[in-house]
Amino acid sequence: MKKHLQQIFIAACVLVLSAPLLAKLPAPSDDAKAKAAEAAAKAAWSGKVDAYLSCKAQDKVAAYYYQTAKAENKETKPATAMPPCADPGAFSYEPTVVAKPLEASGAHSAAPTATSPPSSKTPAADIAPAKKS
């Protein structure tokens, strides 16, 4: 009996402790999405800056190598043609503005196009009689 109660207690503890893992987080707000997009853009820009600085350092090391090799009269192979280092410039971020669809903006949608005649069997002449002149 004691072993049975211990198993039930362990199962209950596991169930209680696993409940928060099954909880669903709320969707991020528009502000949080905008901040995340800006952070991603800044991280991408930082990567470009790091690549630029690395390229400049490689150019400096290569220039030093060729200078010292020339001073020591060592034979060197010509440098491999590489594209010039591209400076990414200053960080600037402009968020993209997404236009809301008409339904979300509060405007009413247009009536749908008729695909069949009205379902009334009353002739049109009886519904809207012709005007007598």
Backbone torsions as a table, in degrees:
resi	resn	phi	psi	omega
1	MET	NA	-42.2	-178.8
2	LYS	-64.5	-39.6	179.4
3	LYS	-66.2	-37.2	179.2
4	HIS	-65.1	-43.5	178.0
5	LEU	-64.9	-36.8	179.1
6	GLN	-65.1	-40.1	178.6
7	GLN	-66.2	-40.5	177.8
8	ILE	-64.4	-41.3	179.4
9	PHE	-63.0	-43.6	179.9
10	ILE	-65.1	-43.1	178.7
11	ALA	-62.6	-40.1	178.7
12	ALA	-66.1	-41.4	178.7
13	CYS	-63.0	-43.2	178.7
14	VAL	-62.7	-42.2	179.5
15	LEU	-64.2	-44.1	-179.5
16	VAL	-67.1	-40.1	-177.9
17	LEU	-76.2	-22.6	180.0
18	SER	-89.8	-11.4	-179.2
19	ALA	-59.8	-43.4	178.6
20	PRO	-63.7	-25.5	178.9
21	LEU	-69.4	-24.4	-178.5
22	LEU	-90.2	-6.8	-178.9
23	ALA	-68.9	145.5	-178.8
24	LYS	-101.2	132.9	178.6
25	LEU	-77.6	148.9	177.7
26	PRO	-70.6	156.8	178.8
27	ALA	-66.5	143.1	179.9
28	PRO	-66.4	148.5	178.9
29	SER	-73.9	170.4	179.5
30	ASP	-63.3	-36.6	178.1
31	ASP	-64.5	-41.4	179.6
32	ALA	-66.0	-38.0	177.9
33	LYS	-65.4	-40.0	179.9
34	ALA	-65.9	-41.7	178.4
35	LYS	-64.8	-38.2	178.9
36	ALA	-67.1	-39.2	178.4
37	ALA	-65.7	-40.3	178.6
38	GLU	-66.3	-40.5	178.2
39	ALA	-63.7	-38.5	178.4
40	ALA	-66.6	-39.5	178.7
41	ALA	-66.2	-39.9	179.5
42	LYS	-67.3	-37.9	177.9
43	ALA	-65.4	-39.6	178.1
44	ALA	-65.8	-40.5	178.4
45	TRP	-65.0	-40.3	178.3
46	SER	-61.6	-38.1	176.3
47	GLY	-62.3	-40.1	178.2
48	LYS	-67.0	-39.1	178.1
49	VAL	-64.5	-43.0	178.4
50	ASP	-62.0	-40.9	178.1
51	ALA	-64.7	-38.8	178.5
52	TYR	-64.2	-46.3	180.0
53	LEU	-65.2	-37.5	176.9
54	SER	-64.8	-40.8	178.5
55	CYS	-63.1	-43.5	179.1
56	LYS	-63.4	-40.8	179.4
57	ALA	-65.0	-40.7	178.3
58	GLN	-63.7	-40.9	177.2
59	ASP	-61.8	-41.0	-179.3
60	LYS	-65.4	-43.2	179.8
61	VAL	-65.3	-42.2	179.1
62	ALA	-63.7	-41.3	178.9
63	ALA	-63.8	-40.8	178.6
64	TYR	-64.7	-41.8	-180.0
65	TYR	-60.9	-48.9	-178.8
66	TYR	-65.4	-34.7	179.0
67	GLN	-66.3	-46.6	-179.1
68	THR	-71.0	-35.9	178.8
69	ALA	-66.3	-37.9	178.8
70	LYS	-68.3	-38.3	179.2
71	ALA	-66.3	-31.4	-179.3
72	GLU	-93.1	6.2	-179.5
73	ASN	57.9	38.0	175.7
74	LYS	-89.3	147.7	178.0
75	GLU	-82.4	129.7	179.1
76	THR	-123.9	151.8	175.2
77	LYS	-84.0	152.5	178.1
78	PRO	-66.1	149.0	-178.0
79	ALA	-67.1	145.1	176.4
80	THR	-70.0	136.2	180.0
81	ALA	-68.2	123.7	179.6
82	MET	-124.8	151.9	175.8
83	PRO	-67.2	151.2	-179.8
84	PRO	-66.1	156.7	178.9
85	CYS	-68.2	130.3	-178.0
86	ALA	-100.5	116.2	178.8
87	ASP	-76.4	123.4	-178.0
88	PRO	-74.1	-11.9	179.8
89	GLY	78.1	-172.1	-179.2
90	ALA	-75.8	152.9	180.0
91	PHE	-73.0	129.3	173.6
92	SER	-141.5	134.0	-177.9
93	TYR	-129.7	126.0	174.6
94	GLU	-121.7	113.9	-178.2
95	PRO	-66.1	146.1	177.8
96	THR	-81.2	134.9	179.7
97	VAL	-100.5	120.4	-179.3
98	VAL	-98.4	124.3	179.1
99	ALA	-70.9	136.4	178.9
100	LYS	-75.0	145.0	173.2
101	PRO	-67.7	160.5	-176.7
102	LEU	-57.7	-37.4	-178.5
103	GLU	-63.7	-36.4	-177.9
104	ALA	-79.3	-22.3	-177.7
105	SER	-83.7	-4.8	176.8
106	GLY	98.6	-4.5	178.6
107	ALA	-78.1	152.8	178.4
108	HIS	-84.6	146.1	178.6
109	SER	-78.9	152.1	177.0
110	ALA	-68.9	156.6	178.3
111	ALA	-65.9	143.6	179.9
112	PRO	-69.2	155.0	178.8
113	THR	-69.8	137.1	-180.0
114	ALA	-70.4	132.8	179.0
115	THR	-112.2	-6.9	178.7
116	SER	-150.4	161.6	178.8
117	PRO	-69.0	162.8	178.5
118	PRO	-58.6	154.2	-174.6
119	SER	-85.5	6.5	179.2
120	SER	-86.2	142.8	179.2
121	LYS	-95.1	1.7	179.8
122	THR	-75.1	130.2	179.2
123	PRO	-62.5	152.5	-178.5
124	ALA	-63.5	-30.7	179.6
125	ALA	-65.1	-33.0	178.9
126	ASP	-78.3	-31.1	-179.5
127	ILE	-72.8	-46.9	179.4
128	ALA	-128.8	89.2	-177.6
129	PRO	-63.5	148.9	-179.5
130	ALA	-67.5	143.6	-179.7
131	LYS	-78.1	138.5	179.0
132	LYS	-93.5	133.5	-179.1
133	SER	-104.0	NA	NA
